[in-house]
Amino acid sequence: MNPFILTILFSSLGLGTTLAFTSSHWLLAWMGLEMNTLAIIPLMTQHHHPRAVEAATKYFLIQATAAAVILFASTTNAWLTGEWSIQHLSHPFPAIVMFMALALKIGLAPTHFWLPEVLQGIDLNTGLILSTWQKLAPLALFIQVAPFIPHPLLITFGVVSTLVGGWGGLNQTQLRKILAYSSIAHLGWMILIMQFSPGLSILALLLYFIMTASTFLVFKTTNSFTITSLGLAWTKTPALVALAPLVMLSLGGLPPLTGFMSKWLILQELTKQGLPLVATLTALSALLSLFFYLRLCYAMSLTTSPSALASSTPWRFPSLKLHLTLAIATIGALALLPLTPMLAASVTF
């Protein structure tokens, strides 16, 4: 794609998210969400593949529906209360409708069905943007409207998302679909804790961004799209394949890796709030997610696919790719757990 057009699209992505962050009026926040949606669709279709066009069409229809419902909920709230401010979503009906619209926008279960199909149809670079940056603006609105949403509704959606994210990824062979279900499960953890500790929800989001960026960049570097193709990754980057299973286990929340931090703090907070059953269900759902991450680790590091001798030599040739971003994301995904006391203190002010 033309660098000038790419610059415009990425600038629009950044501007849309910033507008949604800084706005206190529902119409401005809606405009920011629409700018985000319209800027990422050309990135989805830049390869002109039928699957990419299908994914972009599905994404546009879902996001347009969610945006229309957001506009409906905000106008209904203005009609009932006389307020357009995001901080005055006091009537229960528009609050619940707004929650459903934002849940559809980010792919929270049970409104998640579009996310695996869309992520499967686009390339890994755009999938990384969709899994990380595109969640910032809706989650910023989520945090602002969470105090007005009935508590049982948040708990129900959070638990269902963690369970669906765990169960849905068990029988998948496509790596992008596995990462989509991983996203659904992590969103459930964030939503569960949002009313009790918004700072902890933001911390879980940032750690998820780091681990997901590392995972997408690993798959991009090794050119892997299915579990079977992971068996040949060692022929391309042996050192990276040695670290990649640890990144997968970090996404699953296994100590002593970074991913354990957010799950540990969230379970601790749920227990403090008198919700031991919810904490138990979410901990068990983390085991489901850990199982399919272990499948990826097994395919990548404990199996050797039958291959010709010529396919075992690519690691000898220098790569022209820049791996600084991958190195920083991998270090963050593996080694941030010792900073838990400092990060926990910073989000529980």
C-alpha positions as CSV (number, residue, x, y, z in Angstrom):
1,M,0.0,0.0,0.0
2,N,1.1,3.6,-0.7
3,P,3.0,5.0,2.3
4,F,1.0,8.2,2.1
5,I,-2.2,6.3,2.4
6,L,-0.8,4.2,5.2
7,T,0.2,7.3,7.1
8,I,-3.4,8.7,6.7
9,L,-5.0,5.4,7.9
10,F,-2.7,5.1,10.9
11,S,-3.2,8.7,11.8
12,S,-7.0,8.2,11.6
13,L,-6.7,5.2,13.9
14,G,-4.8,7.2,16.4
15,L,-7.0,10.2,16.2
16,G,-10.2,8.1,16.5
17,T,-8.9,6.5,19.7
18,T,-7.7,9.8,21.1
19,L,-11.1,11.4,20.4
20,A,-12.9,8.5,22.2
21,F,-10.5,8.8,25.1
22,T,-10.8,12.6,25.6
23,S,-14.5,13.1,24.9
24,S,-17.1,13.6,27.6
25,H,-20.0,13.8,25.0
26,W,-21.5,10.7,23.5
27,L,-21.6,12.1,20.0
28,L,-17.8,12.8,20.0
29,A,-17.1,9.4,21.4
30,W,-19.3,7.9,18.7
31,M,-17.3,9.9,16.1
32,G,-14.1,8.5,17.4
33,L,-15.3,4.9,17.2
34,E,-16.5,5.5,13.7
35,M,-13.1,6.9,12.6
36,N,-11.5,3.8,14.0
37,T,-13.8,1.5,12.1
38,L,-13.4,3.3,8.8
39,A,-9.6,3.5,9.1
40,I,-9.0,-0.2,9.7
41,I,-11.2,-1.5,6.9
42,P,-8.8,-0.5,4.1
43,L,-6.0,-2.2,6.1
44,M,-8.1,-5.4,6.2
45,T,-8.6,-5.5,2.4
46,Q,-5.1,-4.4,1.3
47,H,-4.3,-7.9,0.0
48,H,-7.5,-8.2,-2.1
49,H,-8.1,-11.7,-1.1
50,P,-11.7,-13.0,-1.0
51,R,-11.4,-14.0,2.6
52,A,-10.0,-10.6,3.5
53,V,-13.0,-8.9,1.7
54,E,-15.4,-11.2,3.5
55,A,-13.8,-10.4,6.9
56,A,-13.8,-6.7,6.2
57,T,-17.5,-6.8,5.3
58,K,-18.4,-8.8,8.4
59,Y,-16.4,-6.4,10.5
60,F,-18.0,-3.3,9.0
61,L,-21.6,-4.7,9.4
62,I,-21.0,-5.6,13.1
63,Q,-19.3,-2.3,13.9
64,A,-22.0,-0.3,12.2
65,T,-24.6,-2.2,14.1
66,A,-22.9,-1.6,17.4
67,A,-22.3,2.1,16.5
68,A,-26.0,2.5,15.7
69,V,-27.0,0.9,19.0
70,I,-24.6,3.2,20.8
71,L,-26.2,6.2,19.1
72,F,-29.6,4.9,20.1
73,A,-28.6,4.4,23.7
74,S,-27.0,7.8,24.0
75,T,-30.0,9.6,22.5
76,T,-32.4,7.6,24.7
77,N,-30.4,8.6,27.7
78,A,-30.5,12.3,26.6
79,W,-34.3,12.0,26.1
80,L,-34.8,10.4,29.6
81,T,-32.3,12.4,31.6
82,G,-31.5,15.5,29.5
83,E,-27.8,14.7,29.6
84,W,-25.4,13.9,26.8
85,S,-22.4,13.5,29.1
86,I,-20.8,10.0,29.3
87,Q,-20.6,10.4,33.1
88,H,-24.4,10.7,33.4
89,L,-25.7,7.4,32.1
90,S,-28.0,7.1,35.1
91,H,-31.1,5.5,33.6
92,P,-30.9,1.7,33.7
93,F,-32.4,1.1,30.2
94,P,-29.9,3.1,28.1
95,A,-27.1,1.8,30.4
96,I,-27.9,-1.8,29.6
97,V,-28.3,-1.1,25.9
98,M,-25.0,0.8,25.9
99,F,-23.3,-2.2,27.6
100,M,-24.7,-4.6,25.0
101,A,-23.5,-2.4,22.2
102,L,-19.9,-2.0,23.6
103,A,-19.8,-5.8,24.3
104,L,-20.7,-6.4,20.6
105,K,-18.1,-3.9,19.5
106,I,-15.2,-5.6,21.3
107,G,-16.3,-9.2,20.9
108,L,-17.4,-10.0,24.4
109,A,-19.3,-13.3,24.8
110,P,-22.0,-14.1,24.0
111,T,-21.7,-11.4,21.2
112,H,-18.4,-12.8,20.1
113,F,-19.3,-14.9,17.0
114,W,-17.9,-12.4,14.5
115,L,-14.4,-12.1,16.1
116,P,-12.8,-15.5,15.2
117,E,-14.1,-15.4,11.6
118,V,-12.9,-11.8,11.0
119,L,-9.5,-12.5,12.6
120,Q,-9.1,-15.6,10.5
121,G,-9.6,-13.7,7.2
122,I,-7.0,-11.0,7.7
123,D,-3.2,-11.0,7.8
124,L,-1.2,-11.1,11.0
125,N,-0.2,-7.4,11.0
126,T,-3.8,-6.2,10.8
127,G,-4.9,-8.9,13.2
128,L,-2.5,-7.5,15.8
129,I,-4.0,-4.1,15.4
130,L,-7.5,-5.5,15.7
131,S,-6.6,-7.5,18.8
132,T,-4.9,-4.6,20.6
133,W,-5.4,-1.0,19.4
134,Q,-9.0,-1.4,18.3
135,K,-10.0,-2.5,21.9
136,L,-8.7,0.7,23.5
137,A,-11.5,3.1,22.7
138,P,-14.5,0.7,23.5
139,L,-12.8,-0.3,26.8
140,A,-12.2,3.3,27.7
141,L,-16.0,3.9,27.3
142,F,-16.6,0.6,29.2
143,I,-14.7,1.8,32.2
144,Q,-16.6,5.1,32.3
145,V,-20.1,3.5,32.1
146,A,-19.3,0.4,34.3
147,P,-20.6,2.1,37.5
148,F,-24.1,2.5,35.9
149,I,-24.3,-1.1,34.7
150,P,-26.1,-3.7,37.0
151,H,-23.4,-5.7,38.8
152,P,-24.9,-9.2,38.0
153,L,-24.8,-8.4,34.3
154,L,-21.1,-7.6,34.3
155,I,-20.3,-10.7,36.3
156,T,-22.4,-12.9,34.0
157,F,-20.8,-11.6,30.8
158,G,-17.3,-11.9,32.4
159,V,-17.7,-15.5,33.4
160,V,-19.3,-16.5,30.2
161,S,-16.5,-14.9,28.2
162,T,-13.8,-16.7,30.2
163,L,-15.6,-20.0,29.7
164,V,-16.3,-19.5,26.0
165,G,-12.8,-18.3,25.4
166,G,-11.5,-21.5,27.0
167,W,-13.9,-23.9,25.4
168,G,-13.9,-22.3,22.0
169,G,-10.1,-22.6,21.5
170,L,-9.9,-26.3,22.4
171,N,-10.7,-27.8,18.9
172,Q,-9.1,-25.1,16.8
173,T,-6.2,-25.7,14.4
174,Q,-5.9,-22.2,13.0
175,L,-3.6,-19.9,15.0
176,R,-5.6,-16.7,14.4
177,K,-8.8,-18.3,15.6
178,I,-7.0,-19.5,18.7
179,L,-5.8,-16.0,19.4
180,A,-9.3,-14.7,18.8
181,Y,-10.7,-17.0,21.6
182,S,-7.7,-16.0,23.7
183,S,-8.8,-12.4,23.3
184,I,-12.4,-13.3,24.3
185,A,-11.2,-15.0,27.5
186,H,-8.9,-12.1,28.5
187,L,-11.7,-9.7,27.9
188,G,-13.8,-11.7,30.3
189,W,-11.2,-11.2,33.0
190,M,-11.1,-7.5,32.4
191,I,-14.8,-7.1,32.6
192,L,-15.1,-9.1,35.8
193,I,-13.0,-6.7,37.7
194,M,-14.0,-3.4,36.0
195,Q,-16.5,-2.3,38.7
196,F,-14.3,-3.1,41.6
197,S,-10.9,-1.9,40.4
198,P,-10.8,-0.1,37.0
199,G,-7.0,0.3,37.4
200,L,-6.6,-3.4,37.7
201,S,-8.6,-3.9,34.5
202,I,-6.3,-1.4,32.7
203,L,-3.3,-3.3,34.0
204,A,-4.7,-6.6,32.7
205,L,-5.3,-4.9,29.3
206,L,-1.8,-3.6,29.0
207,L,-0.3,-7.0,29.9
208,Y,-2.6,-8.7,27.4
209,F,-1.3,-6.2,24.8
210,I,2.3,-7.0,25.5
211,M,1.8,-10.8,25.4
212,T,-0.5,-10.7,22.3
213,A,2.0,-8.5,20.4
214,S,4.8,-10.9,21.2
215,T,2.7,-13.9,20.0
216,F,1.5,-12.3,16.8
217,L,5.1,-11.2,16.0
218,V,6.4,-14.7,16.6
219,F,3.8,-16.1,14.2
220,K,4.7,-13.4,11.7
221,T,8.4,-14.1,11.9
222,T,8.0,-17.9,11.5
223,N,5.3,-17.5,8.9
224,S,3.0,-19.8,10.8
225,F,-0.8,-20.0,10.4
226,T,-1.7,-23.4,11.6
227,I,-0.7,-25.7,14.5
228,T,0.9,-28.0,11.9
229,S,3.1,-25.3,10.5
230,L,4.5,-24.6,14.0
231,G,6.4,-27.9,13.6
232,L,8.6,-26.3,10.9
233,A,9.3,-23.1,12.8
234,W,12.6,-24.4,14.3
235,T,14.1,-24.6,10.8
236,K,13.7,-20.8,10.5
237,T,14.4,-19.3,13.9
238,P,15.7,-21.8,16.4
239,A,16.4,-19.3,19.2
240,L,12.9,-17.8,18.8
241,V,11.3,-21.2,18.9
242,A,13.0,-21.8,22.3
243,L,11.4,-18.7,23.7
244,A,8.0,-18.8,22.0
245,P,6.6,-21.6,24.2
246,L,7.2,-19.5,27.3
247,V,5.3,-16.6,25.6
248,M,2.4,-19.0,25.1
249,L,2.5,-20.2,28.7
250,S,2.6,-16.6,29.8
251,L,-0.6,-15.9,27.8
252,G,-2.1,-18.9,29.6
253,G,-1.3,-17.3,33.0
254,L,1.3,-19.8,34.2
255,P,3.7,-18.6,37.0
256,P,6.4,-17.3,37.2
257,L,5.7,-15.6,33.8
258,T,4.1,-12.1,33.3
259,G,0.6,-13.4,32.4
260,F,0.2,-14.8,35.9
261,M,0.3,-11.3,37.4
262,S,-3.1,-10.1,36.1
263,K,-4.9,-13.3,36.9
264,W,-3.4,-13.4,40.4
265,L,-4.4,-9.9,41.2
266,I,-7.9,-10.3,39.7
267,L,-8.6,-13.5,41.7
268,Q,-7.4,-11.8,44.8
269,E,-9.7,-8.9,44.3
270,L,-12.7,-11.1,43.5
271,T,-12.1,-13.0,46.8
272,K,-11.9,-9.8,48.7
273,Q,-15.2,-8.7,47.2
274,G,-16.9,-11.9,48.5
275,L,-17.2,-13.7,45.2
276,P,-15.3,-17.0,45.8
277,L,-17.6,-18.9,43.3
278,V,-16.9,-16.5,40.5
279,A,-13.1,-16.6,41.3
280,T,-13.2,-20.4,41.2
281,L,-15.0,-20.5,37.9
282,T,-12.6,-18.1,36.2
283,A,-9.6,-20.0,37.6
284,L,-11.0,-23.2,36.1
285,S,-11.6,-21.5,32.8
286,A,-7.9,-20.4,32.8
287,L,-7.0,-24.1,32.8
288,L,-9.0,-24.5,29.6
289,S,-7.1,-21.8,28.0
290,L,-3.8,-23.2,29.3
291,F,-4.6,-26.5,27.6
292,F,-4.7,-25.1,24.1
293,Y,-1.6,-23.0,24.7
294,L,0.1,-26.2,25.8
295,R,-0.9,-27.7,22.4
296,L,0.9,-24.9,20.7
297,C,4.0,-25.4,22.8
298,Y,4.0,-29.1,22.1
299,A,3.7,-28.6,18.3
300,M,6.4,-25.9,18.3
301,S,9.1,-27.4,20.6
302,L,8.4,-31.1,21.2
303,T,7.7,-32.4,17.7
304,T,9.7,-32.6,14.5
305,S,7.8,-32.6,11.3
306,P,9.1,-34.8,8.5
307,S,10.9,-32.6,6.1
308,A,13.6,-32.6,3.4
309,L,17.1,-31.7,4.3
310,A,16.9,-28.4,2.4
311,S,14.1,-27.2,4.7
312,S,16.3,-27.4,7.7
313,T,18.8,-24.7,6.6
314,P,16.9,-21.3,6.5
315,W,18.2,-20.4,9.9
316,R,21.7,-20.1,8.4
317,F,20.8,-17.2,6.2
318,P,20.6,-13.7,7.7
319,S,17.1,-12.2,8.1
320,L,16.5,-8.6,6.9
321,K,13.5,-8.2,9.3
322,L,13.8,-5.9,12.3
323,H,13.2,-7.8,15.5
324,L,13.5,-5.0,18.1
325,T,9.8,-4.8,18.7
326,L,9.6,-8.6,19.0
327,A,12.5,-8.7,21.4
328,I,10.9,-5.9,23.6
329,A,7.5,-7.6,23.6
330,T,9.0,-11.0,24.4
331,I,11.0,-9.7,27.3
332,G,7.8,-8.0,28.6
333,A,5.8,-11.1,28.2
334,L,8.3,-13.2,30.2
335,A,9.9,-11.1,32.9
336,L,7.4,-8.5,34.4
337,L,6.2,-10.7,37.3
338,P,8.8,-9.4,39.8
339,L,7.3,-5.9,39.3
340,T,3.9,-7.0,40.6
341,P,4.1,-5.1,44.0
342,M,4.9,-1.8,42.2
343,L,2.2,-2.3,39.5
344,A,-0.4,-3.4,42.0
345,A,0.3,-0.4,44.2
346,S,0.0,1.9,41.1
347,V,-3.4,0.7,40.1
348,T,-5.0,0.5,43.5
349,F,-4.5,4.1,44.5
